[in-house]
Amino acid sequence: MGSIASPKTTKRPIVLAAIILAMFMAAVEATIVATAMPGIVADLGGFSLFSWVFSSYLLMQVVMIPIYGKLSDLYGRKIIFSIGITIFLIGSILCGFSISMEMLIVSRFIQGMGAGAVQPIATTIVGDMYTKEERANIQGYLASVWGISSVIGPLLGGLFVEYIHWSWVFWLNVPFGVIALLGVMLFLHEQVEKKKRQIDYFGSVLLLISVTSLMFVLVQGGVTWPWRSGPILSLVVVFVLSLYYFIRQEKKAKEPIITLSLWSRRVILFANTASFTAGGIILAISSFLPTYVQGVMGQSAMIAGFTLTVVSIGWPIASTIAGKLMLKIGFRQTAMLGGVALLLGATIFVTLPMISHPIWAGVGSFFIGVGMGFATTTFIVSIQSSVDWEVRGEATSSNMFMRLLGGAVGVALLGGLLNSRLSSYLQVNGEGLSIPLDLDAANLLLDASLRSQLQEKEILVLQDGLAYALTSVYWGVLVLAFLSFLSIVMLPKDKR
């Protein structure tokens, strides 16, 4: 039977509180870094590496989630969760001490390696501790805590950048991580069946190679290397081959990282597909909206934080409603509400150049949050209700894996689009101006002291270029929202 949380010995309120703290840490990490990024770029430089600060973290998180999910089914939730948090805290400390963009990116790789354990295993522990009837409400509350706590993230990001130092956005994780670690280690008790275990390490390596090569193509294509260049074509070949051999490996492995047979269930297939595209939406908004508000609208880091914070108001409201609504009208109908809200939010972002005001950006963020609240809560509960205990950790992880993979691919793809559009705009419209005609020009716009030295015409060209490039990103978000809605429509109809 693997491992299971024992209600007789496990102190559920304390463990739940520890999990909530871990969720808080993950929530803050998702929003606080985006708000601090303009300040980080102003300090460390390297706007061309902007996307990699998010992509490096997401890449390792994506690769580690299915591994941690499988390990938690084999060795128990407690030990794997504890290892993940420890690695995450080491990465957070290193991020805070970074003295260059390259060091920050490497530290984010380490941080992401640990983060892969935090959210999926925390959610799985809740699935173990509570009954099916309790689970819908508890998962709704968890998502609400995630949302409410992430309200603080953008505001703290703005405060730290303006009044202390951006490094505190990473050091903030340490006290919460330590308390969450102690709560789970001391008060979660499991019965773990002793048996010989086989981990599919070869499959893990193939997955890492596949996702990494795809990320390089999406981030560097059309910017560092032309699309038809040797490096890009070589990486595409590596991606296709490693993905092909990964699928072959998973079919024959005794303990596969991803059990492909789970995907034959329609609810898992389409919930995970919708999570992939929704992940791209939320990460694109979180990563690029503060840059639009500060760079194009000329607002402060605090105002940029507020526009992103509104995501975290819509998310918990919708999650709480979804937890109760899905028991009355069913999973599919509840998720459909989320799909419509995502479409509405994405449409608002496309109109930002016409209504260039932080409040309008906040309205768009609110609907994106509502969409994520309805969709993600429904997906998790429907998947957990459709599988047996022995594969619940893996099934839960598969959904979060797809959401984060979508985020990683979305940020890489849309970040590459941002870079190529901005670069081409400056080449055409920046002639005769004393600004660099490459991506480093954006550093001038995001650093207040450098910006004050620019002429008005130079500022206008840079703002128009950034607006032009980011509008392309928001059109990409609208396409992802449409694909999310289509996947939700394909979910099986349910009676409850």
C-alpha positions as CSV (number, residue, x, y, z in Angstrom):
1,M,0.0,0.0,0.0
2,G,3.0,2.4,0.0
3,S,2.5,5.1,2.7
4,I,-0.5,6.7,4.2
5,A,-1.0,9.5,6.8
6,S,-2.4,7.9,9.9
7,P,-5.3,10.0,11.4
8,K,-4.6,8.4,14.9
9,T,-1.1,9.7,15.2
10,T,-0.8,12.6,12.7
11,K,-1.7,16.0,14.2
12,R,-3.8,17.2,11.3
13,P,-4.2,20.9,12.3
14,I,-0.4,21.3,12.9
15,V,0.6,19.5,9.7
16,L,-2.0,21.5,7.7
17,A,-0.6,24.7,9.2
18,A,2.9,23.7,8.2
19,I,1.7,22.9,4.7
20,I,0.0,26.3,4.5
21,L,3.3,27.9,5.4
22,A,5.0,25.9,2.6
23,M,2.3,27.1,0.2
24,F,2.9,30.7,1.4
25,M,6.5,30.3,0.5
26,A,5.7,29.0,-2.9
27,A,3.1,31.7,-3.5
28,V,5.5,34.5,-2.5
29,E,8.2,33.1,-4.8
30,A,5.8,33.1,-7.7
31,T,5.0,36.8,-7.5
32,I,7.6,38.6,-5.5
33,V,10.5,37.9,-7.9
34,A,8.5,39.3,-10.9
35,T,7.9,42.6,-9.0
36,A,11.6,42.8,-8.1
37,M,13.0,41.9,-11.5
38,P,13.2,45.5,-12.9
39,G,15.2,46.4,-9.7
40,I,17.4,43.3,-10.1
41,V,18.0,44.1,-13.8
42,A,18.9,47.7,-12.8
43,D,21.4,46.4,-10.3
44,L,22.9,43.4,-12.1
45,G,22.2,44.3,-15.7
46,G,21.6,41.5,-18.3
47,F,18.1,42.2,-19.6
48,S,18.7,39.7,-22.4
49,L,18.9,37.0,-19.6
50,F,15.6,38.2,-18.1
51,S,13.6,35.2,-19.1
52,W,16.2,32.8,-17.7
53,V,15.6,34.0,-14.1
54,F,12.1,32.5,-14.4
55,S,12.9,29.7,-16.8
56,S,15.8,28.2,-14.9
57,Y,13.7,28.0,-11.7
58,L,10.7,26.5,-13.6
59,L,12.9,24.1,-15.6
60,M,14.2,22.3,-12.6
61,Q,10.8,22.5,-10.8
62,V,9.2,20.9,-13.9
63,V,11.7,18.1,-14.1
64,M,11.7,17.4,-10.4
65,I,7.9,17.3,-9.8
66,P,7.2,13.9,-11.4
67,I,10.4,12.5,-9.7
68,Y,9.3,13.8,-6.3
69,G,5.7,12.5,-6.9
70,K,7.0,9.0,-7.6
71,L,9.5,9.1,-4.7
72,S,6.7,10.2,-2.3
73,D,4.6,7.2,-3.4
74,L,7.6,4.9,-2.8
75,Y,9.3,6.3,0.3
76,G,6.6,8.4,2.0
77,R,5.6,12.0,1.8
78,K,7.5,13.2,4.9
79,I,11.1,12.5,3.9
80,I,10.8,13.6,0.3
81,F,9.0,16.8,1.3
82,S,11.8,17.6,3.9
83,I,14.6,17.0,1.3
84,G,12.8,19.3,-1.2
85,I,12.4,22.2,1.3
86,T,16.0,21.9,2.4
87,I,17.3,22.2,-1.2
88,F,14.9,25.1,-1.8
89,L,16.2,27.0,1.2
90,I,19.9,26.5,0.1
91,G,19.0,27.9,-3.3
92,S,17.1,30.9,-1.8
93,I,20.1,31.8,0.3
94,L,22.4,31.6,-2.7
95,C,20.0,33.8,-4.8
96,G,20.2,36.5,-2.1
97,F,24.0,36.6,-2.3
98,S,24.1,36.7,-6.1
99,I,26.5,39.3,-7.5
100,S,25.7,38.8,-11.2
101,M,22.8,37.7,-13.4
102,E,24.6,34.5,-14.2
103,M,25.0,33.6,-10.5
104,L,21.4,34.4,-9.8
105,I,20.3,32.0,-12.7
106,V,22.4,29.2,-11.3
107,S,21.0,29.7,-7.8
108,R,17.5,29.7,-9.3
109,F,18.3,26.3,-10.8
110,I,19.1,25.0,-7.3
111,Q,16.0,26.7,-5.8
112,G,13.8,25.1,-8.5
113,M,15.3,21.7,-7.8
114,G,13.9,21.9,-4.3
115,A,10.7,23.7,-5.2
116,G,9.5,20.7,-7.2
117,A,8.7,18.9,-3.9
118,V,6.8,21.7,-2.1
119,Q,3.5,22.2,-3.7
120,P,2.7,18.7,-5.2
121,I,3.6,16.8,-2.1
122,A,1.9,19.3,0.2
123,T,-1.3,18.9,-1.8
124,T,-0.8,15.1,-1.8
125,I,-0.4,15.0,2.0
126,V,-3.8,16.8,2.3
127,G,-5.3,14.2,-0.1
128,D,-4.0,11.5,2.3
129,M,-5.1,13.1,5.6
130,Y,-8.7,14.0,4.6
131,T,-11.7,12.1,3.2
132,K,-13.1,12.7,-0.3
133,E,-15.9,14.8,1.1
134,E,-13.5,16.9,3.2
135,R,-11.0,17.2,0.3
136,A,-12.9,19.5,-1.9
137,N,-13.3,22.2,0.8
138,I,-9.7,21.7,2.1
139,Q,-8.2,22.0,-1.4
140,G,-10.3,25.1,-1.9
141,Y,-9.0,26.6,1.4
142,L,-5.4,25.7,0.4
143,A,-5.8,27.5,-2.9
144,S,-7.3,30.4,-1.0
145,V,-4.3,30.5,1.3
146,W,-2.0,30.4,-1.7
147,G,-3.9,33.3,-3.2
148,I,-4.2,35.4,-0.1
149,S,-0.6,35.0,0.9
150,S,0.6,35.9,-2.6
151,V,-1.2,39.3,-2.2
152,I,1.7,40.1,0.1
153,G,4.3,39.0,-2.4
154,P,4.2,41.8,-5.0
155,L,3.8,44.4,-2.2
156,L,6.9,43.1,-0.4
157,G,8.8,42.9,-3.7
158,G,8.0,46.6,-4.3
159,L,8.9,47.6,-0.7
160,F,12.2,45.6,-0.6
161,V,13.3,47.1,-4.0
162,E,12.4,50.6,-3.0
163,Y,13.5,50.7,0.6
164,I,15.9,47.8,1.5
165,H,17.4,45.5,-1.2
166,W,16.0,43.0,-3.8
167,S,18.0,40.2,-2.1
168,W,15.4,40.1,0.7
169,V,12.8,38.7,-1.7
170,F,14.8,35.4,-1.5
171,W,15.9,35.5,2.2
172,L,12.3,35.9,3.2
173,N,11.8,32.2,2.4
174,V,14.1,31.0,5.1
175,P,12.0,31.4,8.3
176,F,8.8,30.1,6.6
177,G,10.7,27.1,5.2
178,V,12.3,26.1,8.5
179,I,8.9,26.3,10.4
180,A,7.1,24.3,7.6
181,L,9.9,21.7,7.7
182,L,9.7,21.2,11.5
183,G,5.9,21.0,11.4
184,V,5.9,18.1,8.9
185,M,8.9,16.3,10.3
186,L,7.6,16.3,13.9
187,F,3.8,15.9,13.5
188,L,3.2,13.9,10.3
189,H,3.3,10.1,10.9
190,E,3.2,7.6,8.1
191,Q,3.1,3.8,7.6
192,V,5.6,3.1,4.9
193,E,5.7,-0.4,3.4
194,K,9.2,-1.8,3.2
195,K,9.9,-3.1,-0.3
196,K,12.6,-3.0,-2.9
197,R,12.3,0.0,-5.1
198,Q,13.5,1.0,-8.6
199,I,13.7,4.6,-9.6
200,D,13.7,5.5,-13.3
201,Y,16.8,7.7,-13.3
202,F,17.4,7.2,-17.0
203,G,13.9,8.5,-17.7
204,S,14.7,11.5,-15.5
205,V,17.8,12.4,-17.4
206,L,16.0,12.1,-20.7
207,L,13.2,14.4,-19.4
208,L,15.8,16.9,-18.3
209,I,17.6,16.9,-21.7
210,S,14.3,17.2,-23.6
211,V,12.9,20.1,-21.6
212,T,16.2,21.9,-21.4
213,S,16.8,21.8,-25.2
214,L,13.3,23.0,-25.8
215,M,13.8,25.9,-23.4
216,F,17.0,27.0,-25.2
217,V,15.2,26.9,-28.5
218,L,12.4,29.1,-27.3
219,V,14.5,31.6,-25.3
220,Q,17.5,32.0,-27.7
221,G,15.8,31.4,-31.1
222,G,15.6,34.6,-33.1
223,V,17.7,36.5,-30.6
224,T,21.1,34.9,-29.9
225,W,20.8,32.5,-32.8
226,P,18.7,32.8,-36.0
227,W,15.8,30.3,-36.2
228,R,17.4,28.4,-39.1
229,S,20.9,28.4,-37.6
230,G,22.9,25.2,-36.7
231,P,22.5,25.5,-32.9
232,I,18.7,25.9,-33.1
233,L,18.2,23.1,-35.5
234,S,20.6,20.8,-33.5
235,L,18.6,21.6,-30.3
236,V,15.3,20.8,-32.0
237,V,16.8,17.4,-33.1
238,V,18.0,16.8,-29.5
239,F,14.5,17.7,-28.2
240,V,12.6,15.4,-30.5
241,L,15.0,12.4,-30.0
242,S,15.2,12.7,-26.2
243,L,11.3,13.1,-26.0
244,Y,10.9,10.0,-28.2
245,Y,13.3,7.9,-26.1
246,F,11.8,9.2,-22.9
247,I,8.3,7.9,-24.0
248,R,9.9,4.6,-24.9
249,Q,11.7,4.4,-21.6
250,E,8.5,5.2,-19.6
251,K,6.6,2.4,-21.4
252,K,9.1,-0.3,-20.4
253,A,10.3,1.0,-17.0
254,K,9.1,-1.0,-13.9
255,E,8.7,2.3,-11.9
256,P,8.3,5.0,-14.6
257,I,8.6,8.6,-13.7
258,I,5.4,9.3,-15.6
259,T,2.9,6.4,-15.8
260,L,1.6,6.9,-19.3
261,S,-1.4,4.7,-18.7
262,L,-2.8,7.3,-16.3
263,W,-3.1,9.6,-19.3
264,S,-5.6,7.3,-20.9
265,R,-8.2,8.6,-18.5
266,R,-10.0,11.5,-20.2
267,V,-10.3,13.6,-17.0
268,I,-6.5,13.4,-16.5
269,L,-5.6,14.0,-20.2
270,F,-7.7,17.1,-20.6
271,A,-7.3,18.5,-17.1
272,N,-3.5,18.3,-17.6
273,T,-3.7,19.8,-21.1
274,A,-5.7,22.7,-19.8
275,S,-3.2,23.1,-16.9
276,F,-0.3,23.3,-19.4
277,T,-1.8,26.3,-21.2
278,A,-3.1,27.9,-18.0
279,G,0.4,27.6,-16.6
280,G,1.7,29.6,-19.6
281,I,-0.8,32.3,-19.0
282,I,-0.2,32.9,-15.3
283,L,3.6,32.8,-15.5
284,A,3.6,35.1,-18.6
285,I,1.4,37.7,-16.7
286,S,3.5,37.3,-13.5
287,S,6.8,37.7,-15.4
288,F,6.1,40.5,-17.8
289,L,3.3,42.7,-16.3
290,P,5.5,44.5,-13.8
291,T,7.9,45.4,-16.6
292,Y,5.1,46.8,-18.6
293,V,3.7,48.9,-15.7
294,Q,7.2,50.2,-14.8
295,G,8.8,50.4,-18.2
296,V,5.9,51.5,-20.4
297,M,3.6,53.3,-18.0
298,G,6.4,54.7,-16.0
299,Q,4.9,53.7,-12.6
300,S,6.8,52.7,-9.4
301,A,7.6,49.1,-8.3
302,M,4.8,49.5,-5.7
303,I,2.1,50.3,-8.3
304,A,3.4,47.4,-10.5
305,G,3.1,45.1,-7.4
306,F,-0.5,46.2,-6.9
307,T,-1.5,45.4,-10.5
308,L,-0.1,41.8,-10.0
309,T,-1.6,41.5,-6.6
310,V,-5.1,41.6,-8.0
311,V,-4.5,38.1,-9.4
312,S,-4.3,36.9,-5.8
313,I,-7.6,38.5,-5.0
314,G,-9.5,36.8,-7.8
315,W,-7.8,33.4,-7.2
316,P,-8.9,32.7,-3.6
317,I,-12.4,34.0,-4.2
318,A,-12.9,31.6,-7.1
319,S,-11.1,28.7,-5.4
320,T,-13.4,28.9,-2.4
321,I,-16.5,29.1,-4.6
322,A,-15.2,26.3,-6.8
323,G,-14.7,24.0,-3.8
324,K,-18.5,24.2,-3.0
325,L,-19.8,24.6,-6.6
326,M,-18.2,21.5,-8.1
327,L,-20.2,19.3,-5.7
328,K,-23.4,20.9,-7.0
329,I,-22.9,21.4,-10.8
330,G,-20.0,19.1,-11.4
331,F,-16.3,19.4,-12.3
332,R,-16.7,20.3,-16.0
333,Q,-19.2,23.1,-15.5
334,T,-17.1,24.7,-12.7
335,A,-13.9,24.5,-14.8
336,M,-15.8,26.1,-17.7
337,L,-16.3,29.2,-15.6
338,G,-12.6,29.4,-15.2
339,G,-12.0,29.0,-19.0
340,V,-14.3,32.0,-19.7
341,A,-12.6,34.2,-17.1
342,L,-9.2,33.4,-18.6
343,L,-10.4,34.5,-22.0
344,L,-11.8,37.7,-20.6
345,G,-8.6,38.5,-18.7
346,A,-6.4,37.8,-21.7
347,T,-8.6,40.1,-23.9
348,I,-8.2,42.9,-21.4
349,F,-4.4,42.6,-21.6
350,V,-4.5,42.8,-25.4
351,T,-6.2,46.2,-25.0
352,L,-3.6,47.6,-22.6
353,P,-2.0,49.9,-25.3
354,M,-5.4,51.5,-25.9
355,I,-6.3,51.9,-22.2
356,S,-2.8,52.4,-20.7
357,H,-3.7,52.6,-17.0
358,P,-2.6,50.5,-14.0
359,I,-6.3,50.0,-13.0
360,W,-7.1,48.4,-16.3
361,A,-4.1,46.1,-15.9
362,G,-5.4,45.2,-12.5
363,V,-8.8,44.3,-13.9
364,G,-7.2,42.0,-16.3
365,S,-5.1,40.4,-13.5
366,F,-8.3,39.9,-11.5
367,F,-10.0,37.9,-14.2
368,I,-6.9,35.8,-14.8
369,G,-6.9,35.0,-11.0
370,V,-10.6,34.1,-11.1
371,G,-9.9,31.8,-14.1
372,M,-7.0,30.1,-12.3
373,G,-9.0,29.7,-9.1
374,F,-11.9,27.9,-10.8
375,A,-9.8,25.8,-13.1
376,T,-6.8,24.6,-10.9
377,T,-8.9,23.7,-7.8
378,T,-11.3,21.8,-10.0
379,F,-8.6,19.9,-11.8
380,I,-6.8,18.8,-8.7
381,V,-10.0,17.5,-6.9
382,S,-11.3,15.8,-10.0
383,I,-8.0,14.0,-10.6
384,Q,-7.5,12.9,-7.0
385,S,-11.1,11.6,-7.0
386,S,-10.5,9.5,-10.1
387,V,-7.5,7.5,-9.0
388,D,-6.6,5.0,-6.2
389,W,-4.4,5.9,-3.3
390,E,-1.3,4.1,-4.7
391,V,-1.0,6.5,-7.6
392,R,-2.5,9.6,-6.1
393,G,0.9,11.3,-5.5
394,E,1.9,10.7,-9.1
395,A,-1.5,11.8,-10.5
396,T,-1.5,15.0,-8.4
397,S,2.1,15.7,-9.4
398,S,1.3,15.1,-13.1
399,N,-1.2,18.0,-13.1
400,M,1.2,20.4,-11.3
401,F,4.0,19.1,-13.6
402,M,2.0,20.1,-16.7
403,R,1.0,23.5,-15.2
404,L,4.7,24.3,-14.4
405,L,5.9,22.9,-17.7
406,G,3.4,25.2,-19.4
407,G,4.7,28.1,-17.4
408,A,8.3,27.3,-18.3
409,V,7.5,26.8,-22.0
410,G,5.2,29.8,-22.0
411,V,7.7,32.2,-20.3
412,A,10.5,30.9,-22.6
413,L,8.4,31.2,-25.8
414,L,6.9,34.6,-25.0
415,G,10.2,35.9,-23.5
416,G,11.9,34.9,-26.8
417,L,9.1,36.7,-28.7
418,L,9.5,39.8,-26.4
419,N,13.3,39.9,-27.1
420,S,13.0,39.4,-30.9
421,R,10.2,42.1,-31.2
422,L,12.0,44.6,-29.1
423,S,15.3,44.0,-30.9
424,S,13.8,44.4,-34.3
425,Y,11.8,47.6,-33.3
426,L,15.0,49.3,-32.0
427,Q,16.9,48.4,-35.1
428,V,14.2,50.2,-37.2
429,N,13.3,53.1,-35.0
430,G,16.4,53.8,-32.9
431,E,18.7,55.0,-35.6
432,G,20.3,58.4,-34.8
433,L,19.7,58.1,-31.1
434,S,22.5,57.6,-28.5
435,I,21.0,54.4,-27.1
436,P,22.2,50.8,-27.7
437,L,20.2,49.2,-30.5
438,D,19.9,45.8,-28.7
439,L,18.2,44.4,-25.6
440,D,20.5,46.2,-23.2
441,A,18.6,49.4,-24.1
442,A,15.8,48.1,-21.8
443,N,18.2,48.4,-18.8
444,L,18.2,52.2,-19.3
445,L,14.4,52.3,-19.0
446,L,14.2,50.2,-15.9
447,D,17.0,51.9,-14.0
448,A,15.6,55.2,-12.6
449,S,19.1,56.9,-12.5
450,L,19.9,56.0,-16.1
451,R,16.4,56.8,-17.3
452,S,16.8,60.4,-15.9
453,Q,19.8,60.9,-18.2
454,L,17.8,60.0,-21.4
455,Q,16.3,62.6,-23.7
456,E,12.5,62.6,-24.0
457,K,12.6,61.2,-27.6
458,E,14.9,58.4,-26.5
459,I,12.5,57.5,-23.6
460,L,9.5,57.5,-26.0
461,V,11.3,55.2,-28.5
462,L,12.2,52.8,-25.7
463,Q,8.7,52.8,-24.2
464,D,7.0,52.4,-27.6
465,G,9.4,49.5,-28.4
466,L,8.7,47.8,-25.0
467,A,5.0,48.3,-25.5
468,Y,5.1,46.9,-29.0
469,A,7.0,43.8,-27.8
470,L,4.9,43.2,-24.8
471,T,1.6,43.5,-26.8
472,S,2.9,40.6,-28.9
473,V,3.3,38.7,-25.6
474,Y,-0.3,39.5,-24.6
475,W,-1.6,38.2,-28.0
476,G,0.2,35.0,-27.2
477,V,-1.5,34.9,-23.8
478,L,-4.9,35.2,-25.6
479,V,-4.1,32.2,-27.8
480,L,-3.2,30.2,-24.7
481,A,-6.5,31.2,-23.0
482,F,-8.4,30.0,-26.1
483,L,-6.6,26.7,-26.0
484,S,-7.3,26.3,-22.3
485,F,-11.0,26.8,-22.9
486,L,-11.0,24.2,-25.7
487,S,-9.4,21.6,-23.4
488,I,-11.9,22.3,-20.6
489,V,-14.8,21.8,-23.1
490,M,-13.3,18.3,-23.8
491,L,-13.4,17.3,-20.1
492,P,-15.9,14.3,-19.6
493,K,-19.3,15.2,-18.4
494,D,-20.0,14.3,-14.8
495,K,-23.2,13.8,-12.9
496,R,-22.1,15.6,-9.7
